[in-house]
Amino acid sequence: MVNSKGLPGVDFFEFKKTPDLDVDIESLLQTPYFYEQGLVVRINETGTTETLTSMTDLFKYPDSTIKLEGMERLSPSFHRVTEQLKNEFNHDGPVTAHIFISPKNGVTFPYHKDLESVLVYVVEGQKNIAVKDKDEYVYTLLKQQGLFIPEGVYHKAVNEQASVMISFGFECWLKERCI
């Protein structure tokens, strides 16, 4: 990781080797299974999520960001990437992966903080990520660039351009949450 000039702990990230994620998003969005399992959601105008029940729902909300959840289970190559991140960050817990498909100026989550650290990685397009404490910092990510955001840091995506992004979550075991 390369230290950024901005909020401490928030760092740019690049994979040593560009991951082969073998993702055909158009095919995924046409697969009924993902809707049946509740893995396709949209971020609505209030910044909350709504589960989509079919591909037809996608056309109703052209300005929404679409989130595909549970992608760490999508394929062996996708799983290998999550395992690679787990090893690279010396993380002792599951690493989840969610794909975000955002149109230009698409609706997104408002400022929020995650319970776990996340790594956002741009697959296509450009994504601006704003983070803040007392001050606000904006990081522009291009294709094949990532940003590590520690747990508890307020952040939001800014969709000035269309993009496809993966959010990798460095989760803890549920048992650890209960203690």
C-alpha positions as a Markdown table, in Angstrom:
| # | Residue | x | y | z |
|---|---|---|---|---|
| 1 | Met | 0.0 | 0.0 | 0.0 |
| 2 | Val | 1.1 | 3.5 | -0.7 |
| 3 | Asn | 0.3 | 6.2 | 1.9 |
| 4 | Ser | -2.0 | 8.9 | 0.7 |
| 5 | Lys | -2.0 | 12.5 | 1.6 |
| 6 | Gly | -5.2 | 12.8 | 3.5 |
| 7 | Leu | -6.9 | 11.1 | 6.3 |
| 8 | Pro | -4.6 | 8.8 | 8.3 |
| 9 | Gly | -5.2 | 5.1 | 7.7 |
| 10 | Val | -6.9 | 5.7 | 4.3 |
| 11 | Asp | -4.5 | 4.4 | 1.7 |
| 12 | Phe | -4.4 | 3.8 | -2.0 |
| 13 | Phe | -4.1 | 0.2 | -3.0 |
| 14 | Glu | -3.0 | -1.6 | -6.1 |
| 15 | Phe | -2.9 | -5.4 | -6.7 |
| 16 | Lys | 0.5 | -6.7 | -7.5 |
| 17 | Lys | -1.1 | -8.5 | -10.4 |
| 18 | Thr | -4.4 | -7.4 | -11.8 |
| 19 | Pro | -7.0 | -9.9 | -10.6 |
| 20 | Asp | -8.8 | -12.1 | -13.1 |
| 21 | Leu | -12.4 | -11.8 | -11.8 |
| 22 | Asp | -14.1 | -13.4 | -14.7 |
| 23 | Val | -17.2 | -11.3 | -14.1 |
| 24 | Asp | -19.8 | -10.8 | -16.9 |
| 25 | Ile | -22.1 | -8.4 | -15.1 |
| 26 | Glu | -24.7 | -8.3 | -17.9 |
| 27 | Ser | -25.1 | -12.1 | -17.6 |
| 28 | Leu | -25.3 | -11.9 | -13.8 |
| 29 | Leu | -28.0 | -9.3 | -13.9 |
| 30 | Gln | -30.0 | -11.6 | -16.3 |
| 31 | Thr | -29.8 | -14.6 | -14.0 |
| 32 | Pro | -32.9 | -15.2 | -12.0 |
| 33 | Tyr | -31.0 | -17.0 | -9.2 |
| 34 | Phe | -29.4 | -13.7 | -8.0 |
| 35 | Tyr | -32.9 | -12.1 | -7.6 |
| 36 | Glu | -34.4 | -15.2 | -6.0 |
| 37 | Gln | -31.6 | -15.2 | -3.4 |
| 38 | Gly | -32.1 | -11.5 | -2.7 |
| 39 | Leu | -28.5 | -10.7 | -3.8 |
| 40 | Val | -29.5 | -7.7 | -6.1 |
| 41 | Val | -30.4 | -4.5 | -4.4 |
| 42 | Arg | -30.6 | -0.9 | -5.4 |
| 43 | Ile | -29.6 | 2.2 | -3.4 |
| 44 | Asn | -32.7 | 4.4 | -3.4 |
| 45 | Glu | -33.1 | 8.1 | -3.2 |
| 46 | Thr | -32.9 | 8.1 | 0.7 |
| 47 | Gly | -29.6 | 6.2 | 0.6 |
| 48 | Thr | -31.1 | 2.9 | 1.8 |
| 49 | Thr | -31.3 | -0.4 | -0.1 |
| 50 | Glu | -34.3 | -2.1 | -1.7 |
| 51 | Thr | -34.1 | -5.7 | -2.8 |
| 52 | Leu | -34.9 | -6.1 | -6.5 |
| 53 | Thr | -37.0 | -9.2 | -7.5 |
| 54 | Ser | -36.3 | -9.4 | -11.3 |
| 55 | Met | -34.3 | -7.9 | -14.1 |
| 56 | Thr | -37.4 | -5.8 | -15.0 |
| 57 | Asp | -36.9 | -3.8 | -11.7 |
| 58 | Leu | -33.6 | -2.6 | -13.1 |
| 59 | Phe | -35.3 | -0.6 | -15.8 |
| 60 | Lys | -37.6 | 1.1 | -13.3 |
| 61 | Tyr | -34.6 | 2.8 | -11.5 |
| 62 | Pro | -32.1 | 3.9 | -14.2 |
| 63 | Asp | -30.5 | 6.5 | -11.8 |
| 64 | Ser | -29.9 | 4.1 | -9.0 |
| 65 | Thr | -26.7 | 2.3 | -8.0 |
| 66 | Ile | -27.1 | -1.5 | -8.2 |
| 67 | Lys | -25.4 | -3.7 | -5.6 |
| 68 | Leu | -24.7 | -7.4 | -6.2 |
| 69 | Glu | -24.0 | -9.0 | -2.8 |
| 70 | Gly | -22.1 | -12.1 | -1.9 |
| 71 | Met | -19.8 | -12.2 | -4.9 |
| 72 | Glu | -17.1 | -13.9 | -2.9 |
| 73 | Arg | -19.1 | -17.0 | -3.6 |
| 74 | Leu | -19.5 | -16.3 | -7.3 |
| 75 | Ser | -16.6 | -18.3 | -8.8 |
| 76 | Pro | -13.2 | -19.9 | -7.9 |
| 77 | Ser | -11.3 | -16.9 | -9.3 |
| 78 | Phe | -13.3 | -14.4 | -7.3 |
| 79 | His | -12.8 | -16.5 | -4.2 |
| 80 | Arg | -9.1 | -16.6 | -4.8 |
| 81 | Val | -9.0 | -12.8 | -4.9 |
| 82 | Thr | -10.7 | -12.6 | -1.5 |
| 83 | Glu | -8.2 | -15.2 | -0.1 |
| 84 | Gln | -5.3 | -13.2 | -1.6 |
| 85 | Leu | -6.6 | -10.0 | 0.2 |
| 86 | Lys | -7.1 | -12.0 | 3.4 |
| 87 | Asn | -3.4 | -13.1 | 3.2 |
| 88 | Glu | -2.0 | -9.7 | 2.1 |
| 89 | Phe | -3.8 | -7.9 | 4.9 |
| 90 | Asn | -3.1 | -10.7 | 7.4 |
| 91 | His | -6.8 | -10.8 | 8.1 |
| 92 | Asp | -8.2 | -13.6 | 10.3 |
| 93 | Gly | -11.8 | -13.6 | 9.2 |
| 94 | Pro | -14.0 | -13.8 | 6.1 |
| 95 | Val | -13.5 | -11.3 | 3.2 |
| 96 | Thr | -16.8 | -10.4 | 1.5 |
| 97 | Ala | -17.2 | -8.9 | -2.0 |
| 98 | His | -20.0 | -6.7 | -3.3 |
| 99 | Ile | -20.2 | -5.3 | -6.8 |
| 100 | Phe | -21.6 | -1.8 | -7.2 |
| 101 | Ile | -22.8 | -0.7 | -10.7 |
| 102 | Ser | -23.3 | 3.1 | -10.7 |
| 103 | Pro | -24.5 | 5.3 | -13.5 |
| 104 | Lys | -23.2 | 8.8 | -13.9 |
| 105 | Asn | -24.5 | 10.9 | -11.0 |
| 106 | Gly | -26.2 | 7.7 | -9.6 |
| 107 | Val | -27.7 | 7.7 | -6.2 |
| 108 | Thr | -25.4 | 6.3 | -3.5 |
| 109 | Phe | -25.2 | 5.8 | 0.2 |
| 110 | Pro | -24.8 | 9.0 | 2.3 |
| 111 | Tyr | -21.8 | 9.4 | 4.5 |
| 112 | His | -21.5 | 6.3 | 6.7 |
| 113 | Lys | -19.0 | 4.2 | 8.6 |
| 114 | Asp | -18.6 | 0.5 | 8.3 |
| 115 | Leu | -18.0 | -1.9 | 11.3 |
| 116 | Glu | -15.2 | -3.5 | 9.3 |
| 117 | Ser | -12.4 | -2.1 | 7.1 |
| 118 | Val | -13.2 | -2.1 | 3.4 |
| 119 | Leu | -11.2 | -2.0 | 0.2 |
| 120 | Val | -13.0 | -0.4 | -2.7 |
| 121 | Tyr | -11.6 | -1.3 | -6.1 |
| 122 | Val | -12.6 | 0.1 | -9.5 |
| 123 | Val | -13.2 | -2.4 | -12.2 |
| 124 | Glu | -14.5 | 0.0 | -14.9 |
| 125 | Gly | -14.8 | 3.8 | -15.1 |
| 126 | Gln | -13.9 | 6.3 | -12.4 |
| 127 | Lys | -15.1 | 6.6 | -8.8 |
| 128 | Asn | -14.6 | 9.4 | -6.3 |
| 129 | Ile | -14.5 | 8.4 | -2.7 |
| 130 | Ala | -15.0 | 11.1 | -0.1 |
| 131 | Val | -13.8 | 10.5 | 3.5 |
| 132 | Lys | -14.1 | 12.8 | 6.5 |
| 133 | Asp | -13.3 | 13.4 | 10.0 |
| 134 | Lys | -13.1 | 17.2 | 10.8 |
| 135 | Asp | -12.0 | 17.7 | 7.2 |
| 136 | Glu | -13.2 | 16.1 | 4.0 |
| 137 | Tyr | -10.8 | 14.4 | 1.6 |
| 138 | Val | -11.7 | 13.2 | -1.9 |
| 139 | Tyr | -9.8 | 10.4 | -3.6 |
| 140 | Thr | -10.3 | 9.8 | -7.3 |
| 141 | Leu | -9.9 | 6.1 | -8.3 |
| 142 | Leu | -9.5 | 5.0 | -11.9 |
| 143 | Lys | -9.8 | 1.5 | -13.4 |
| 144 | Gln | -7.7 | -1.0 | -11.4 |
| 145 | Gln | -7.1 | 1.3 | -8.5 |
| 146 | Gly | -8.3 | 0.8 | -5.0 |
| 147 | Leu | -8.6 | 2.6 | -1.7 |
| 148 | Phe | -8.4 | 1.0 | 1.8 |
| 149 | Ile | -10.7 | 2.6 | 4.3 |
| 150 | Pro | -10.3 | 1.5 | 8.0 |
| 151 | Glu | -13.3 | 0.6 | 10.1 |
| 152 | Gly | -15.1 | 3.5 | 11.6 |
| 153 | Val | -14.1 | 6.1 | 9.0 |
| 154 | Tyr | -16.9 | 8.1 | 7.5 |
| 155 | His | -17.0 | 7.8 | 3.7 |
| 156 | Lys | -19.3 | 7.9 | 0.7 |
| 157 | Ala | -19.0 | 7.3 | -3.0 |
| 158 | Val | -19.5 | 10.2 | -5.4 |
| 159 | Asn | -20.6 | 9.0 | -8.8 |
| 160 | Glu | -19.5 | 11.8 | -11.2 |
| 161 | Gln | -18.8 | 9.1 | -13.8 |
| 162 | Ala | -20.4 | 5.7 | -14.5 |
| 163 | Ser | -18.4 | 2.9 | -12.8 |
| 164 | Val | -18.3 | -0.6 | -11.7 |
| 165 | Met | -16.6 | -1.1 | -8.3 |
| 166 | Ile | -16.1 | -3.9 | -5.9 |
| 167 | Ser | -16.2 | -3.4 | -2.2 |
| 168 | Phe | -14.2 | -6.0 | -0.3 |
| 169 | Gly | -15.2 | -6.2 | 3.4 |
| 170 | Phe | -12.7 | -7.4 | 6.0 |
| 171 | Glu | -15.3 | -9.0 | 8.3 |
| 172 | Cys | -14.9 | -10.5 | 11.7 |
| 173 | Trp | -16.5 | -13.7 | 12.7 |
| 174 | Leu | -20.0 | -13.4 | 14.1 |
| 175 | Lys | -19.0 | -14.9 | 17.4 |
| 176 | Glu | -16.6 | -11.9 | 17.8 |
| 177 | Arg | -19.5 | -9.5 | 17.4 |
| 178 | Cys | -21.4 | -11.3 | 20.2 |
| 179 | Ile | -18.7 | -11.1 | 22.8 |
